[in-house]
C-alpha cells in the first residue's frame, strides 16, 4: 500500500513540474492533436509507475471545507488576492471551487480555452491549496440582469436541437434560465469530449481535487417537449458521468442532485455504481422537498440518501447564498447560524466535503467557524475523512 502511495506522489510531482512548462494562455485545438514533449514524458512516467503498482487508480482525497467563489470574481486579480489571503489564514479551508459555463471552456467546436483554470491552479498550488471545477450546464437568469452564455455557439443549430432550452418556474412563462439539450446524442458526445480533454490535462495534477456538474433539476420548459426527452436527458447525464470516471480515474467526479423526485432512487443508485460523488446545490435543514419522507407513491427527498451512502461514495453538499438566510427556500423557516448549517451538513448529510459560497454578507461568519479551535486543529475540519469504499484506494 505504501509503495502505491509513494509511486502516486512521484507521479503527482512529475505532473506538477511539467505543468509549470505549460503557459496559462494555452489554447487547445483538439483537431490538431499536437502533444508536447512534456506530456509524452508524463504519460511514460505514468505508465511505468502504475504498471508497477499493486493497486490501480488511487484517488486524490483531501476532504474538508472549500470556498465556492463568486463567478465574476474568478478572473478578478483584486478579488482573488483577497480570497488567497483568507485561504492562507484559514488552515481548515483546503481550497476553492470555481464554476465555468460550458461556453467559457469551449470557445468553438473542438477549441478549448483553459487559461483561467491553469492560472488559478498554479496560484493555488503555490500556497498548498486545491481546486475543484464545476462545469455549468444550466444557467439562472438574475432578476433584471442577463445570464452568461451557457453553451458554445456552434451548438445552437438544429443538428444539436438548439443546444439548450429555456425553462421557467412551474406555472410561469417568464424565462428563469437555460438548460442543455442533453437528450440530443450529439450534445452528449460534445460534452463527453470536453471532459475527455480536461481529463487528459488535469487528472494527474496533484492540486486538481475534483470536477463536477450542476444540479439535476430540469426546470419547466417554456416550449413543450415530448415526454421521452426528459428521460433521455437523465440517461445521457449518467452516461456522461460514466465517461468522466474513466477520464478522471485519480480525481473525484461530482454530481449535484436535488430533483425531480421520481428519478432519485435509480439515479443515485447509478451514481453509486459509477463512483460519482453525491452533492447538492443547497443545505436547507427544513426544506420539505429535500427532506420528504417516502409516503405511498411519493418518493423520498434527496437528503435521505446521504446517510445511506456514507463511507461508500464521497458526499459533498454545497452551501448556497439562500442557505445562509433561511432554513427553507420559500423563507418560511428560520434564520440559521453558520454553526447550525455546519452541524446539519456534518451530522445529517455525513459530509466529507462542504463547499461554502463566499457570500459577501456571510463569509466572515464562515471564517469564524473554521478558525475556531475544534475545527482548526482537525486537518479535515470536523468532517468524515474515511476513504470511500467505491475508491480502490485514496492518496493524500
DOZA-16257 format. One line per 10 residues: number of its first residue (from 1); their letters; for each residue x, y, z of C-alpha. Coordinates in nm, 3 decimals, m for minus. Example, Ala and Ser with C-alpha at 12.3 -4.5 7.8 and 13.67 -1.06 7.14 Angstrom:
REM residues 2
1) AS) 1.230:m0.450:0.780; 1.367:m0.106:0.714
//
This chain:
REM residues 396
1) XXXXXXXXXX) 0.000:0.000:0.000; 0.272:0.250:0.095; 0.458:0.178:m0.230; 0.142:0.266:m0.423; 0.110:0.598:m0.240; 0.479:0.668:m0.292; 0.457:0.598:m0.663; 0.146:0.809:m0.698; 0.312:1.101:m0.520; 0.611:1.072:m0.751
11) XXXXXXXXXX) 0.373:1.090:m1.047; 0.197:1.391:m0.897; 0.528:1.572:m0.850; 0.627:1.492:m1.207; 0.297:1.633:m1.330; 0.343:1.946:m1.119; 0.689:2.004:m1.264; 0.572:1.950:m1.620; 0.264:2.168:m1.572; 0.487:2.468:m1.497
21) XXXXXXXXXX) 0.616:2.444:m1.853; 0.266:2.489:m1.996; 0.176:2.854:m2.044; m0.153:2.963:m1.878; m0.269:3.117:m2.205; m0.252:2.779:m2.377; m0.540:2.739:m2.626; m0.613:2.384:m2.730; m0.727:2.283:m3.076; m0.816:1.918:m3.041
31) XXXXXXXXXX) m0.830:1.865:m3.413; m0.458:1.941:m3.440; m0.379:1.663:m3.189; m0.041:1.810:m3.101; 0.132:1.671:m2.793; 0.421:1.839:m2.617; 0.734:1.650:m2.515; 0.635:1.718:m2.153; 0.306:1.534:m2.194; 0.479:1.242:m2.360
41) XXXXXXXXXX) 0.716:1.225:m2.066; 0.426:1.243:m1.823; 0.239:0.953:m1.979; 0.560:0.750:m1.992; 0.617:0.806:m1.621; 0.252:0.733:m1.551; 0.252:0.408:m1.744; 0.566:0.291:m1.567; 0.456:0.376:m1.216; 0.107:0.235:m1.241
51) XXXXXXXXXX) 0.226:m0.080:m1.415; 0.441:m0.142:m1.106; 0.160:m0.070:m0.856; m0.041:m0.344:m0.693; m0.347:m0.121:m0.653; m0.478:0.068:m0.955; m0.606:0.425:m0.966; m0.563:0.571:m0.618; m0.780:0.883:m0.594; m0.667:1.220:m0.459
61) XXXXXXXXXX) m0.854:1.260:m0.132; m0.848:1.585:0.067; m1.186:1.612:0.240; m1.278:1.920:0.439; m1.400:2.272:0.375; m1.378:2.460:0.044; m1.484:2.805:m0.071; m1.712:2.843:m0.373; m1.612:3.180:m0.511; m1.841:3.424:m0.690
71) XXXXXXXXXX) m1.848:3.367:m1.065; m1.747:3.719:m1.167; m1.457:3.715:m0.922; m1.267:3.421:m1.064; m1.075:3.636:m1.312; m1.055:3.950:m1.097; m0.700:3.983:m0.951; m0.813:4.206:m0.663; m1.090:3.966:m0.563; m0.866:3.660:m0.591
81) XXXXXXXXXX) m0.588:3.825:m0.388; m0.835:3.863:m0.101; m0.952:3.503:m0.142; m0.593:3.374:m0.126; m0.528:3.585:0.184; m0.824:3.420:0.356; m0.718:3.073:0.242; m0.369:3.120:0.385; m0.509:3.249:0.715; m0.758:2.959:0.746
91) XXXXXXXXXX) m0.594:2.613:0.753; m0.936:2.444:0.755; m1.009:2.585:0.408; m0.847:2.328:0.183; m0.918:2.501:m0.146; m1.181:2.656:m0.368; m1.448:2.559:m0.616; m1.487:2.764:m0.935; m1.778:2.743:m1.178; m1.744:2.779:m1.554
101) XXXXXXXXXX) m2.015:2.778:m1.817; m1.951:2.527:m2.096; m1.918:2.822:m2.338; m1.629:2.964:m2.135; m1.427:2.647:m2.178; m1.507:2.558:m2.540; m1.486:2.873:m2.750; m1.553:2.699:m3.084; m1.604:2.338:m3.184; m1.302:2.144:m3.064
111) XXXXXXXXXX) m1.121:2.459:m2.945; m1.073:2.488:m2.570; m0.955:2.776:m2.354; m0.831:2.669:m2.012; m0.623:2.980:m1.939; m0.831:3.078:m1.636; m0.820:2.728:m1.485; m0.445:2.700:m1.544; m0.376:3.031:m1.373; m0.597:2.961:m1.071
121) XXXXXXXXXX) m0.449:2.612:m1.038; m0.093:2.746:m1.040; m0.179:3.011:m0.782; m0.347:2.761:m0.553; m0.066:2.506:m0.583; 0.181:2.776:m0.479; 0.003:2.811:m0.142; m0.076:2.442:m0.098; m0.449:2.471:m0.169; m0.667:2.272:m0.410
131) XXXXXXXXXX) m0.907:2.336:m0.695; m1.249:2.189:m0.773; m1.418:2.280:m1.102; m1.789:2.275:m1.175; m1.888:2.278:m1.541; m2.222:2.461:m1.551; m2.468:2.318:m1.797; m2.761:2.510:m1.653; m2.799:2.884:m1.605; m3.017:3.103:m1.388
141) XXXXXXXXXX) m3.138:3.444:m1.501; m3.088:3.703:m1.224; m3.378:3.944:m1.188; m3.318:4.234:m1.423; m2.982:4.100:m1.542; m2.874:3.883:m1.837; m2.720:3.546:m1.770; m2.384:3.436:m1.910; m2.369:3.241:m2.236; m2.431:2.877:m2.146
151) XXXXXXXXXX) m2.324:2.671:m2.449; m2.086:2.732:m2.741; m2.248:2.899:m3.040; m2.194:2.601:m3.270; m2.441:2.401:m3.061; m2.724:2.646:m3.132; m2.829:2.471:m3.452; m3.094:2.217:m3.543; m2.828:1.944:m3.554; m2.800:1.983:m3.176
161) XXXXXXXXXX) m3.167:2.071:m3.113; m3.054:2.426:m3.043; m2.808:2.309:m2.777; m3.020:2.447:m2.493; m3.378:2.520:m2.391; m3.537:2.798:m2.189; m3.718:2.699:m1.871; m3.938:2.879:m1.623; m4.060:2.831:m1.269; m4.353:2.594:m1.261
171) XXXXXXXXXX) m4.672:2.780:m1.352; m4.487:3.073:m1.512; m4.390:3.159:m1.869; m4.111:3.405:m1.782; m3.765:3.257:m1.857; m3.578:3.166:m1.545; m3.272:3.028:m1.721; m3.147:2.771:m1.969; m3.062:2.402:m1.954; m2.874:2.199:m2.215
181) XXXXXXXXXX) m3.043:1.976:m2.471; m2.872:1.669:m2.331; m3.130:1.432:m2.479; m2.957:1.501:m2.812; m2.687:1.238:m2.868; m2.454:1.487:m3.035; m2.480:1.730:m2.743; m2.394:1.434:m2.520; m2.093:1.348:m2.736; m1.960:1.706:m2.735
191) XXXXXXXXXX) m1.991:1.727:m2.355; m1.812:1.394:m2.320; m1.535:1.528:m2.544; m1.493:1.833:m2.321; m1.441:1.608:m2.019; m1.203:1.386:m2.213; m0.980:1.681:m2.296; m0.997:1.810:m1.940; m0.915:1.465:m1.803; m0.601:1.444:m2.016
201) XXXXXXXXXX) m0.494:1.784:m1.891; m0.587:1.778:m1.522; m0.643:1.426:m1.388; m0.282:1.380:m1.276; m0.232:1.729:m1.137; m0.180:1.693:m0.759; m0.383:2.005:m0.674; m0.675:1.938:m0.908; m0.911:1.788:m0.650; m1.239:1.737:m0.831
211) XXXXXXXXXX) m1.468:1.813:m1.122; m1.844:1.813:m1.127; m2.172:1.920:m1.281; m2.462:2.137:m1.172; m2.799:2.033:m1.025; m3.027:1.771:m1.177; m3.345:1.984:m1.153; m3.475:2.004:m1.509; m3.693:2.314:m1.499; m4.030:2.363:m1.670
221) XXXXXXXXXX) m3.962:2.400:m2.045; m4.125:2.712:m2.188; m4.174:2.530:m2.518; m4.341:2.194:m2.459; m4.131:1.883:m2.519; m4.208:1.518:m2.595; m4.226:1.313:m2.277; m3.932:1.093:m2.372; m3.686:1.384:m2.385; m3.658:1.419:m2.010
231) XXXXXXXXXX) m3.586:1.050:m1.954; m3.325:1.059:m2.232; m3.171:1.367:m2.069; m3.107:1.177:m1.745; m2.993:0.864:m1.927; m2.734:1.071:m2.113; m2.631:1.255:m1.796; m2.542:0.923:m1.634; m2.357:0.822:m1.949; m2.151:1.142:m1.925
241) XXXXXXXXXX) m2.059:1.053:m1.567; m1.958:0.702:m1.668; m1.716:0.858:m1.918; m1.594:1.115:m1.666; m1.486:0.842:m1.425; m1.274:0.686:m1.699; m1.120:1.023:m1.791; m1.055:1.119:m1.427; m0.954:0.787:m1.267; m0.747:0.962:m0.996
251) XXXXXXXXXX) m0.983:1.255:m0.936; m1.318:1.289:m0.763; m1.610:1.345:m1.001; m1.924:1.509:m0.862; m2.293:1.547:m0.944; m2.535:1.785:m0.773; m2.866:1.605:m0.721; m3.188:1.763:m0.596; m3.491:1.697:m0.822; m3.710:1.556:m0.978
261) XXXXXXXXXX) m3.824:1.314:m0.709; m3.928:1.025:m0.939; m3.574:0.973:m1.073; m3.381:0.999:m0.747; m3.379:0.633:m0.639; m3.250:0.493:m0.968; m3.030:0.793:m1.048; m2.844:0.787:m0.716; m2.805:0.409:m0.739; m2.628:0.453:m1.074
271) XXXXXXXXXX) m2.403:0.727:m0.933; m2.304:0.482:m0.661; m2.222:0.215:m0.918; m2.023:0.460:m1.130; m1.836:0.602:m0.831; m1.953:0.962:m0.862; m1.970:1.186:m0.554; m2.316:1.296:m0.440; m2.356:1.670:m0.400; m2.649:1.909:m0.386
281) XXXXXXXXXX) m2.697:2.279:m0.453; m2.838:2.358:m0.108; m2.811:2.284:0.262; m3.168:2.365:0.370; m3.236:2.199:0.706; m3.614:2.237:0.682; m3.679:2.229:0.305; m3.982:1.998:0.255; m3.888:1.870:m0.090; m3.534:1.777:0.008
291) XXXXXXXXXX) m3.635:1.619:0.341; m3.952:1.448:0.215; m4.025:1.101:0.353; m4.146:0.828:0.121; m4.525:0.809:0.154; m4.730:0.579:m0.069; m4.646:0.687:m0.424; m4.446:0.996:m0.317; m4.072:0.924:m0.347; m3.843:1.044:m0.070
301) XXXXXXXXXX) m3.624:1.352:m0.092; m3.252:1.350:m0.167; m3.138:1.413:0.191; m3.243:1.060:0.289; m2.981:0.913:0.057; m2.680:1.080:0.217; m2.652:0.875:0.539; m2.712:0.553:0.344; m2.415:0.633:0.120; m2.178:0.747:0.395
311) XXXXXXXXXX) m1.845:0.571:0.357; m1.943:0.435:0.016; m1.916:0.737:m0.217; m1.796:1.091:m0.142; m2.061:1.325:m0.002; m2.011:1.693:m0.085; m2.306:1.932:m0.035; m2.299:2.299:m0.131; m2.395:2.589:0.096; m2.552:2.847:m0.136
321) XXXXXXXXXX) m2.648:3.213:m0.086; m3.005:3.146:0.029; m2.893:2.879:0.276; m2.743:3.150:0.498; m3.073:3.339:0.503; m3.332:3.075:0.588; m3.374:2.704:0.650; m3.630:2.686:0.367; m3.620:2.809:0.009; m3.954:2.990:0.047
331) XXXXXXXXXX) m3.837:3.178:0.356; m4.095:3.011:0.581; m3.836:2.852:0.808; m3.593:3.017:1.047; m3.268:3.209:1.004; m2.985:2.960:1.069; m2.647:3.032:1.219; m2.340:2.917:1.030; m2.265:2.658:1.304; m2.619:2.521:1.257
341) XXXXXXXXXX) m2.564:2.485:0.881; m2.235:2.309:0.950; m2.392:2.075:1.206; m2.666:1.970:0.964; m2.419:1.905:0.682; m2.189:1.711:0.914; m2.440:1.512:1.119; m2.738:1.465:0.888; m2.568:1.463:0.548; m2.248:1.292:0.674
351) XXXXXXXXXX) m2.040:1.525:0.458; m1.684:1.456:0.351; m1.660:1.793:0.176; m1.857:2.116:0.229; m1.848:2.389:m0.034; m1.923:2.726:0.128; m2.034:3.002:m0.109; m1.830:3.313:m0.034; m2.130:3.539:0.014; m2.013:3.894:0.097
361) XXXXXXXXXX) m2.259:3.921:0.388; m2.178:3.587:0.549; m1.828:3.465:0.468; m1.680:3.632:0.778; m1.905:3.405:0.986; m1.780:3.102:0.790; m1.419:3.203:0.859; m1.502:3.249:1.226; m1.640:2.894:1.240; m1.347:2.742:1.050
371) XXXXXXXXXX) m1.087:2.921:1.262; m1.245:2.800:1.585; m1.013:2.571:1.784; m1.208:2.247:1.739; m1.221:2.274:1.361; m0.885:2.444:1.306; m0.692:2.167:1.482; m0.853:1.894:1.269; m0.699:1.858:0.918; m1.047:1.759:0.792
381) XXXXXXXXXX) m1.236:2.035:0.969; m1.455:1.800:1.170; m1.581:1.611:0.865; m1.570:1.241:0.783; m1.230:1.165:0.628; m1.265:0.790:0.566; m1.174:0.686:0.211; m1.499:0.582:0.036; m1.537:0.213:m0.048; m1.604:0.295:m0.414
391) XXXXXX) m1.239:0.401:m0.448; m0.978:0.129:m0.465; m0.756:0.349:m0.253; m0.709:0.714:m0.158; m0.391:0.921:m0.151; m0.327:1.244:0.035
//
